[in-house]
Amino acid sequence: MALLLPLSAIEMSADDEDAVMKIPLYAEEGTNLNRSSIQLPIDCHYFGMMNSLVTTVWSDLGDVVLTVTNCSTGRVWYDSFDSALEPQTMLTLSGEPGIYQIVYITESGDVYEGTFITQ
């Protein structure tokens, strides 16, 4: 029982349900993946409390270009980073509700896409 008490302090309320959201990414057809059941080299999370998209790159993909579009409003954000020097980066969004499309394009031309919805 004493071991479980600290965990209750970490528990979020129902209002914070979407505080951190993992964004599933998919490799676009033609993207070079060595194995069919390989984990993608990019992870993406949306932090609702900060209105930020955090990208983690697990291997050196060279220069990566990130485009985020709020399909509901048409607003677009851009970022580019060298994954060897910056394996984790954060892009602040407006926090407006909508359907967001995320596109990563690596230096070698591989494309990873995902979508998420905020309310």
Disulfide bonds with the S-S distance in Angstrom:
none
